Amino acid sequence: MDLLLAIEKREIRGLNLGCATMADHGVFQKFCKMHKEMLPNHPIHTAHSDTVQLVEEIISGEIDGAIVIMPVSDLRLCIDEIRRDRLVVCLRADDALAAKAFLDPSDLGPNLKILYHPRRHPGAHQRLLELLTEAGIQLDEFSRVSHPAEMQALVKQGYGFALVREGTPLDPELTTRPVAGVNWTVDIAFVYKKEGHPKTIPVLVRNLKRELAESEAEKSPKKTVTSPQDANRFAKRPPRSVGKKPEQMTLLG
């Protein structure tokens, strides 16, 4: 580590980092904080844009790396997945369907009307359409947005439901609900060039992954509820007799 820092102190001119619009900016801030702690005298310059644009800037050398939304595929890049967040439905808190703890896929058919513009991330858009089709949801027309704030504004104004990353800060008039029986996620990764990247980046990525894993282990319950059936399955049971093997549980989706 001391040798690595000595090399970086000679070579690094500051770090140019990007964060995708749809990604968790808290994770990005955590990465930047780690860099400042490792190299406090070297500045960080940030860029916030769509995944496609950030990948182009990494390849061209404009930025050193970025937290992006998967899928990303380029043989010139190191792609290190760092977290998966559940994809949930965003709707008005006063909508009748908000009374349900879980929405059924059939609830989305007539109501899912707001998506990110396909050009913002064609690969992610195509994958989402495949997931919706697998769940029996067919989209005809939908509103297109380019930023989470625009998406929430349209939901609030009654244009329909949207899909957002679980944990996204919401307008007070909005809420989210998971979809029963599916396992939809937003996968984020740290991406950087295989050749010519600052040597601190792989170290920081490893540290970030470890810290996120430890944080998740601390706050997550041992049993995760993903559907109404799971809620019943995880209901409190009488204590098991001594010596009896624990019952293995399988989650839906």
Legacy VTK file of the C-alpha trace (Angstrom):
# vtk DataFile Version 3.0
C-alpha trace
ASCII
DATASET POLYDATA
POINTS 253 float
0.000 0.000 0.000
2.836 2.442 0.867
4.493 1.786 -2.480
1.178 2.293 -4.282
0.611 5.610 -2.559
4.138 6.728 -3.337
3.587 5.988 -7.023
0.274 7.804 -7.032
1.725 10.840 -5.289
4.226 11.155 -8.107
1.854 10.449 -10.976
-1.701 11.433 -10.134
-2.889 14.862 -11.219
-6.283 14.523 -9.583
-9.080 12.103 -10.332
-11.908 12.644 -12.808
-14.895 10.542 -11.763
-18.394 10.156 -13.158
-21.731 9.023 -11.798
-24.718 7.922 -13.867
-27.952 9.831 -13.379
-29.887 6.731 -12.300
-27.203 5.420 -9.916
-27.151 5.867 -6.145
-25.225 9.088 -5.615
-24.629 8.087 -2.002
-22.385 5.273 -3.249
-20.559 7.732 -5.504
-19.995 10.113 -2.594
-18.670 7.224 -0.519
-16.143 6.397 -3.251
-15.030 10.042 -3.460
-14.658 10.182 0.325
-12.435 7.099 0.269
-10.213 8.717 -2.337
-9.902 11.905 -0.301
-8.919 9.885 2.745
-6.293 7.985 0.772
-4.915 10.996 -1.101
-6.122 14.138 0.677
-3.944 16.492 -1.369
-5.239 15.410 -4.772
-8.489 16.928 -6.121
-11.515 15.108 -7.496
-13.405 16.442 -10.500
-16.875 14.971 -11.029
-19.136 14.433 -14.026
-22.809 13.480 -13.879
-24.396 12.131 -17.030
-25.988 9.085 -18.646
-24.169 5.762 -18.651
-23.589 5.825 -22.415
-21.948 9.259 -22.261
-19.800 8.344 -19.256
-18.530 5.172 -20.939
-17.557 7.185 -24.007
-15.671 9.646 -21.814
-13.813 6.848 -20.040
-12.724 5.328 -23.333
-11.632 8.710 -24.698
-9.676 9.466 -21.513
-11.775 12.462 -20.442
-12.569 10.791 -17.120
-10.799 8.037 -15.179
-13.807 5.983 -14.141
-17.476 6.106 -13.287
-20.304 4.439 -11.424
-22.726 3.365 -14.146
-25.860 1.324 -14.726
-25.483 -2.121 -16.235
-25.430 -3.569 -18.805
-22.108 -2.277 -20.090
-19.890 -4.307 -22.401
-16.567 -3.215 -23.868
-13.356 -5.253 -23.980
-11.322 -2.121 -23.248
-12.967 -1.686 -19.852
-12.782 -3.224 -16.409
-16.378 -3.617 -15.246
-16.679 -4.305 -11.530
-20.233 -4.770 -10.259
-20.584 -3.177 -6.839
-24.270 -3.396 -5.894
-27.765 -4.482 -6.887
-30.850 -2.552 -5.847
-34.403 -3.773 -6.240
-36.491 -2.098 -8.920
-39.836 -0.989 -7.474
-42.943 0.797 -8.700
-43.312 4.517 -8.002
-46.901 5.743 -7.674
-48.898 8.428 -5.948
-49.364 7.776 -2.233
-53.112 8.421 -2.606
-53.523 5.947 -5.460
-55.899 3.090 -4.635
-53.182 0.533 -5.426
-50.921 2.071 -2.778
-53.077 0.273 -0.208
-51.471 -2.991 -1.335
-48.165 -4.102 0.196
-47.169 -5.697 -3.112
-48.383 -5.004 -6.621
-49.195 -7.764 -9.048
-47.658 -7.666 -12.535
-51.212 -7.222 -13.854
-51.413 -3.938 -11.924
-48.636 -2.519 -14.070
-50.155 -3.263 -17.472
-52.583 -0.323 -17.582
-50.548 1.931 -15.274
-46.837 1.737 -16.134
-46.597 4.749 -18.436
-43.300 6.518 -17.602
-39.832 5.263 -18.554
-36.401 6.697 -19.067
-35.778 7.676 -22.659
-34.492 4.591 -24.538
-31.576 6.582 -25.958
-30.273 7.296 -22.458
-29.235 3.669 -22.084
-30.416 1.438 -24.977
-29.097 -1.751 -23.374
-30.899 -1.160 -20.088
-34.106 -0.199 -21.894
-34.051 -3.362 -23.989
-33.437 -5.512 -20.930
-36.333 -3.851 -19.103
-38.687 -4.569 -21.990
-37.611 -8.217 -21.895
-38.327 -8.424 -18.159
-41.737 -6.824 -18.604
-42.596 -9.213 -21.423
-41.561 -12.199 -19.286
-43.969 -10.941 -16.597
-46.790 -10.631 -19.133
-46.663 -6.831 -19.299
-46.918 -5.273 -22.733
-46.129 -1.570 -23.135
-47.615 0.387 -26.009
-46.990 4.081 -25.498
-45.198 5.753 -22.606
-43.805 9.097 -21.528
-40.031 9.499 -21.810
-37.884 11.299 -19.241
-34.171 11.950 -18.828
-33.850 12.530 -15.074
-35.306 11.036 -11.864
-36.813 14.399 -10.931
-38.724 14.501 -14.227
-39.968 10.970 -13.647
-41.291 11.773 -10.188
-42.916 14.961 -11.455
-44.913 13.037 -14.059
-45.980 10.402 -11.531
-47.068 13.149 -9.159
-49.047 14.833 -11.939
-50.952 11.610 -12.615
-49.379 10.492 -15.888
-48.932 6.941 -14.614
-46.564 4.696 -12.688
-42.789 4.481 -13.078
-40.042 2.082 -12.047
-37.332 3.399 -9.723
-34.409 2.110 -7.713
-35.453 1.095 -4.214
-34.186 3.685 -1.767
-34.539 6.605 -4.172
-35.470 9.788 -2.248
-39.123 10.481 -3.045
-41.457 13.439 -3.208
-43.714 13.355 -0.084
-46.763 12.712 -2.291
-45.242 9.583 -3.807
-44.525 6.087 -2.546
-43.098 2.820 -3.874
-44.275 -0.780 -3.913
-42.428 -3.967 -4.922
-43.846 -6.292 -7.549
-44.731 -9.782 -6.349
-43.082 -12.796 -7.941
-40.313 -10.997 -9.849
-36.666 -10.226 -9.181
-36.025 -6.956 -11.012
-32.865 -5.082 -10.051
-30.847 -2.030 -10.974
-27.238 -3.222 -11.135
-24.503 -0.630 -10.721
-20.819 -1.095 -11.514
-17.596 0.854 -11.373
-16.052 1.056 -14.822
-12.537 2.111 -15.828
-10.040 1.425 -18.610
-7.988 -1.751 -18.390
-4.864 0.138 -19.414
-3.675 3.519 -18.214
-5.975 3.888 -15.211
-4.777 5.503 -11.957
-3.436 2.733 -9.772
-5.560 3.798 -6.820
-8.826 2.918 -8.602
-8.707 -0.904 -8.189
-7.793 -0.444 -4.515
-10.660 1.978 -3.964
-13.138 -0.289 -5.766
-12.183 -3.234 -3.550
-12.542 -1.091 -0.433
-15.898 0.233 -1.619
-17.264 -3.248 -2.306
-16.139 -4.457 1.102
-17.680 -1.472 2.898
-20.972 -1.805 0.999
-21.124 -5.522 1.788
-20.486 -4.882 5.487
-23.089 -2.117 5.564
-25.659 -4.315 3.854
-24.990 -7.188 6.251
-25.526 -4.884 9.231
-28.820 -3.381 8.099
-30.405 -6.314 6.242
-32.599 -8.806 8.095
-31.554 -12.423 7.902
-34.752 -13.213 6.021
-35.798 -11.041 3.082
-39.474 -10.637 2.211
-39.984 -10.337 -1.549
-43.652 -11.290 -1.920
-46.848 -11.843 0.061
-46.079 -15.575 0.077
-42.716 -14.845 1.692
-44.424 -12.733 4.348
-46.450 -15.790 5.362
-43.421 -18.019 5.155
-41.456 -15.749 7.484
-44.206 -15.517 10.119
-42.965 -16.276 13.622
-42.836 -19.991 14.310
-42.575 -21.966 17.547
-38.990 -22.684 18.699
-37.430 -25.734 17.063
-36.519 -28.727 19.156
-32.819 -29.053 20.010
-30.870 -30.997 17.422
-33.339 -30.455 14.604
-31.735 -29.139 11.420
-32.836 -25.639 10.308
-35.381 -25.495 7.533
-34.007 -24.066 4.292
-36.134 -21.312 2.744
-36.250 -20.427 -0.921
-37.215 -16.927 -2.029
-39.482 -16.333 -4.972
-38.146 -14.698 -8.143
LINES 1 254
253 0 1 2 3 4 5 6 7 8 9 10 11 12 13 14 15 16 17 18 19 20 21 22 23 24 25 26 27 28 29 30 31 32 33 34 35 36 37 38 39 40 41 42 43 44 45 46 47 48 49 50 51 52 53 54 55 56 57 58 59 60 61 62 63 64 65 66 67 68 69 70 71 72 73 74 75 76 77 78 79 80 81 82 83 84 85 86 87 88 89 90 91 92 93 94 95 96 97 98 99 100 101 102 103 104 105 106 107 108 109 110 111 112 113 114 115 116 117 118 119 120 121 122 123 124 125 126 127 128 129 130 131 132 133 134 135 136 137 138 139 140 141 142 143 144 145 146 147 148 149 150 151 152 153 154 155 156 157 158 159 160 161 162 163 164 165 166 167 168 169 170 171 172 173 174 175 176 177 178 179 180 181 182 183 184 185 186 187 188 189 190 191 192 193 194 195 196 197 198 199 200 201 202 203 204 205 206 207 208 209 210 211 212 213 214 215 216 217 218 219 220 221 222 223 224 225 226 227 228 229 230 231 232 233 234 235 236 237 238 239 240 241 242 243 244 245 246 247 248 249 250 251 252
